Amino acid sequence: MAARKETPIYMQVAVDVAGRIARDNLKVGQKISGRTTLASEYNVSPETIRKALWLLEEVGIIKVAHGSGSYIASKAYAEEFIERYKVKFSVNDFKKEIMLLMRQRDEIEQRMNDAMNNIIDYTSRFKNSEQIMIYEYFLDYETELPEKSIADLNLNKEIGVTLVGISRAGKMMIAPPAEEIIRAKDTLYYVGINAADLRLDGYLHQIYDI
């Protein structure tokens, strides 16, 4: 995940000046110190101060009187500017949290996929076990299938198998939702007994009329 950009220095200066106005440390009508003085106060370049003052002027917080300097024009606009700044960075924080959660979700899905692949690998090497196994069924159909969801197929009730995963285009879906549509070329992973594959094959051919 890309790191959040640092707030530009001129923006930090503008926010600080707006904050001073909102707190009445600077009064409406009061003249603001010159660029050189502000640059020394904030330990930044005069160009940074110029950008900060330009921004404050653009949003109506200050008014520049050419030849005499800059004056405080509106406390209300200063308060509004501060609130917008807070909202902006609150939203950025939410975005950052969402990105983190998405990354965690992807990591969990990968671990689940790895676990499923390990189960499939294990069961494929011990097919003579009498325990309930996970089997796979490849829908080797060349044409598109009529749209039917897992719920529509109702495999558990109809033929006594439970679908636990679908592999599609190289991506594994673990415990797919009931509304997931089954597609041609899907590989179905299901729990059942040895004879279930024959019942599943016959049932799917009947359902899809193939």
Buried (B, 14 or more C-beta within 10 A) or exposed (E): EEEEEEEEBBBBBBBEBBBBBBEEEBEBEEEBBEBEEBBEEBEBEBEBBBBBBEBBBEBBBBBBEEEEBBBBBBBEBBBBBBEEBEEEEEEEEEEEEEEEEEEEEEEEBEEBBEEBEEBBEEBEEEEEEEEEBBBBBEBEBEEEBEEBBBEBBBBBEEBBBEBBBBBBEEEBBBEBEEEBEBBEBBBBBBBBEEEBBEBBEEBBEEBBEE
